[in-house]
Amino acid sequence: MNNIIKTFALALFAGSVLTSCELDLLPLNDVVLENYWTNKGDVENVLNSCYYGLEEASNIERMIVWGEVRSDNVEAGPGIGNSLRHLIKGNLKQTNDLCTWSSFYNVINRCNTLLYYAPQVSEKDPNLTPSDLNAISAEARGLRALCYFYLIRTFKDVPFTFEASIDDTQYYLRGASKHEVILDSLIEDIELCKNQAVNRYYNDKMNSGRITRDFLYSLLADMYLWRASDANLSAGEQRTFYKKAIECADWVIENKIKFLNNEKNVSIKANLDNFVYNNYGYPLLAERSLSGNSLVPSAYNAIFGEGNSFESIFELTYDQNTSALKNTSVFRMYGGVNSGVMNNPQLYASQAMQSSEITGKSFNNDGGLFSVTTDYRSLYSYRYSENGNYNILKYVVRQFNGENDFGTANTSTWKVPTGGLASMLRESDQAHIGWIIYRLTDVMLMRAEAEIQLAGLDTKTIDWTGVTTTTSRQNGADLSTPEELYQDAFNLINAVYLRANPYAQTSTAYYPQLSNFTTFDSFVKLCENERRRELLFEGKRYYDLVRRARRDGNTSHLAEAVSSKFEGNAMRIKMSQMDFMYMPIFKNELDVNPYLHQNPVYSEDEDIVKN
C-alpha cells in the first residue's frame, strides 16, 4: 500500500477533474496546500473524482472477479487471460495481478483527503454551508466504507486508516488491521453520518448515481449482516447485529414506499407489479407489461438495459457521451459486439448451474437453481445451450424487444433471435451501462436472511398448524417471535420470486408455500437460492458463500458449491481451509511494506482441473 498512499493527494485526481493552468506553473504541493482548497467548487471536484475513481475499469473488474469468479456461477470463456485463468482454476498465487488492491486504496485516499480539507474550505467559503459540508462528507464516508468493505471481504485483514496522505513526507507503512476492528469502525462512521446524506435528488440518474441515505442504510444492513455472521460471537451479539441489519434494511424499503406514495409518481406506479405490491406490499417493477400479452422482461429492460431505475439504490453511472469513460470491464468480462461481431468474453455462466433444458412449471427448491420455465431470470441472465458455452446476458443485452429476442417464458422454448445472439448485445461504443452496487431486491433478501438467522437462534423447527399467517408487509420492529420472523422472511423471498415469475402468479401451485418450510435449514436454502437467482453475475455470490462459511464456522457448504465446477476433490480439500476463502496479498505490496504478512495458506499449488 505504500506506493499508493504515499503519493500526493491531488495527483490522484488532477488528471480527471482539473484543467487549471496553475498545474503547469506551481509545484504540486503548492497547488494542494495554498491554491486549490479554497472554495466549494474545489470540494465538489474532488468528490466527483472519488466517484470517477470507483468507476474506473480496474475497480469494476475486481468487483466482478472478487465477487463472482471463485463462485459456482462462472467458468472460463474463450477470451480469458492468464491471470483470470489461474484464479478461476483455484491456483491463487501472490504474483497474480488480480490480487492488487491499489485502485481501491486510491479511492480511499481521495475520500480521506476530501474529509481532511473540506472543513477548512467551509471556513473560507460561505457557499459551503454546514449542511452542504455534512452531505458531501457523508458521500465521501460512504464511498470510503464501501471500498474498505470490499477489501475485508476479499482479503480479510488489510491496512486501515482514516488519515489522508497529503504529502510525500508521510509514509503509511502499516500492518494489517483485524477485519472485525475495521468493520466496527466503518459501522460506527456510517452510523454517525447516515442521516446527513441527501435523502433524494431531483432526477433518477443522480438519485441512484450518488450516495444517498438509502445507500448508507443499505451498506449498514450489509455490514451488520456480515458482522453478525461470525461463529465466534455469542448468540446475544449475533442477535444484536441481526436486529440492526433488519432495522436498516426496513428503513430502505419504507423510504422507497414513501417516495412512491408521497410523490404520486404515476409512471412508476403504472409499471409496478400489482400482484406483488397488493399482496405483499413491496414496490417492485413488473417483469411483464400491464396488458399481460408481452413476454418482454420489462423489469430487466428498466434495471439493466436503461439503468438508474426506481429499484436502483446505488449504481456506478456512465455518461453516454462517446468520449466519456465507459464500463469496459463488463464488456470484456461478459461479452458484447464489435461492429456486429461477438467478442470473446472472458467468462461464461457455469455449466454446473444447468445440465439440461428446464421443463417444469411448479416450484421445486431441490430441483436445481432454476426449476421452472416461467422464471424470467433463467432466460435473461444467461443463454442455455445443449452444447455448453452459456453466454452471460445480464448487463450485456441492451434491451429485449419481444419473443424473437427472448423466448417464451411459460414454455420450454429457448429462442435466439433470427439475427443471432450478436443482434441482442451491446456494441463496444454502447458500453455505458452502469454497475449496480445495491438495488431494492438485494436489500429485501438481506433482510430475509437476517430474519431467518435471528429466528434460528431461538428455534430450528416450526409447526405452522394453528399459526395465523399473512402475506402483508410488516415493519422489522413488529417482529418478535420466530414464527413472525420466518414468515416475514418467506414473504420477502416470495415477493422477489413472483415478480420474476408472472406466470406463477396465476396459481398457488406454481410458487413456494409456507407450509412446506418447517426447518431452519429449509429456510436458509430457500433464501440462498433466491439470492443467487436474483443477483446472478452482479458480484454477490462468492461473498454470500463466504458470509455463510463465517457464520457456520467451516467451509463445507462453500467447498461443496465451488467444487461443483471441478473434477476430483482437490478444490474441496483446498477450500476446507478457512483462510483460503480470502485472496493472497499481492507480492509487490509485501516487497515494499515489511509490516504486511502473507495469508499463510498460499503456496505453489498444482492445477485443479475443471469438469
Stockholm file with secondary structure:
# STOCKHOLM 1.0

chainA/1-611         MNNIIKTFALALFAGSVLTSCELDLLPLNDVVLENYWTNKGDVENVLNSCYYGLEEASNIERMIVWGEVRSDNVEAGPGIGNSLRHLIKGNLKQTNDLCTWSSFYNVINRCNTLLYYAPQVSEKDPNLTPSDLNAISAEARGLRALCYFYLIRTFKDVPFTFEASIDDTQYYLRGASKHEVILDSLIEDIELCKNQAVNRYYNDKMNSGRITRDFLYSLLADMYLWRASDANLSAGEQRTFYKKAIECADWVIENKIKFLNNEKNVSIKANLDNFVYNNYGYPLLAERSLSGNSLVPSAYNAIFGEGNSFESIFELTYDQNTSALKNTSVFRMYGGVNSGVMNNPQLYASQAMQSSEITGKSFNNDGGLFSVTTDYRSLYSYRYSENGNYNILKYVVRQFNGENDFGTANTSTWKVPTGGLASMLRESDQAHIGWIIYRLTDVMLMRAEAEIQLAGLDTKTIDWTGVTTTTSRQNGADLSTPEELYQDAFNLINAVYLRANPYAQTSTAYYPQLSNFTTFDSFVKLCENERRRELLFEGKRYYDLVRRARRDGNTSHLAEAVSSKFEGNAMRIKMSQMDFMYMPIFKNELDVNPYLHQNPVYSEDEDIVKN
#=GR chainA/1-611 SS CHHHHTSCTGGGTHHHHCCCTHHHHSCHHHIIIIIITTSHHHHHHHHHHHHHHHHSHHHHHHHHIIIIITSSSEEECTTCCHHHHHHHHTCCCTTCGGGCCHHHHHHHHHHHHHHHHHHHHHHHCTTSCHHHHHHHHHHHHHHHHHHHHHHHHHHSSBCCCCCCCCSTTCCCCCCCBCHHHHHHHHHHHHHHHTTTSCSCCSSHHHHHHSCCHHHHHHHHHHHHHHHHCCTTSCHHHHHHHHHHHHHHHHHHHHHHHHHHHHTTCHHHHHTBCHHHHHHHCCCCBCSSCTTSCCCSCHHHIIIIIICSCTTEEEEECCCCSTTSCCCHHHHHHHCCEETTEECCCSEEECGGGCSSCCCCCSCCTTSCSCCCTTCTHHHHSEECCTTSCBEECTTTBCCCCSTTTSBCTTSSCBCCCTTCGGGGBCBGGGCCCCEEEEEHHHHHHHHHHHHHHHHHTTCSBCCCTTCCCCCSCCCGGGCCSHHHHHHHHHHHHHHHHHHHCGGGGGCGGGSCCGGGCCBHHHHHHHHHHHHHHHTTTSSCHHHHHHHHHHHHTSCHHHHHHHGGGBSSSHHHHHTTSGGGGSCCCCHHHHHHCTTCCCCTTCCCCCCCCBC
#=GC SS_cons         CHHHHTSCTGGGTHHHHCCCTHHHHSCHHHIIIIIITTSHHHHHHHHHHHHHHHHSHHHHHHHHIIIIITSSSEEECTTCCHHHHHHHHTCCCTTCGGGCCHHHHHHHHHHHHHHHHHHHHHHHCTTSCHHHHHHHHHHHHHHHHHHHHHHHHHHSSBCCCCCCCCSTTCCCCCCCBCHHHHHHHHHHHHHHHTTTSCSCCSSHHHHHHSCCHHHHHHHHHHHHHHHHCCTTSCHHHHHHHHHHHHHHHHHHHHHHHHHHHHTTCHHHHHTBCHHHHHHHCCCCBCSSCTTSCCCSCHHHIIIIIICSCTTEEEEECCCCSTTSCCCHHHHHHHCCEETTEECCCSEEECGGGCSSCCCCCSCCTTSCSCCCTTCTHHHHSEECCTTSCBEECTTTBCCCCSTTTSBCTTSSCBCCCTTCGGGGBCBGGGCCCCEEEEEHHHHHHHHHHHHHHHHHTTCSBCCCTTCCCCCSCCCGGGCCSHHHHHHHHHHHHHHHHHHHCGGGGGCGGGSCCGGGCCBHHHHHHHHHHHHHHHTTTSSCHHHHHHHHHHHHTSCHHHHHHHGGGBSSSHHHHHTTSGGGGSCCCCHHHHHHCTTCCCCTTCCCCCCCCBC
//
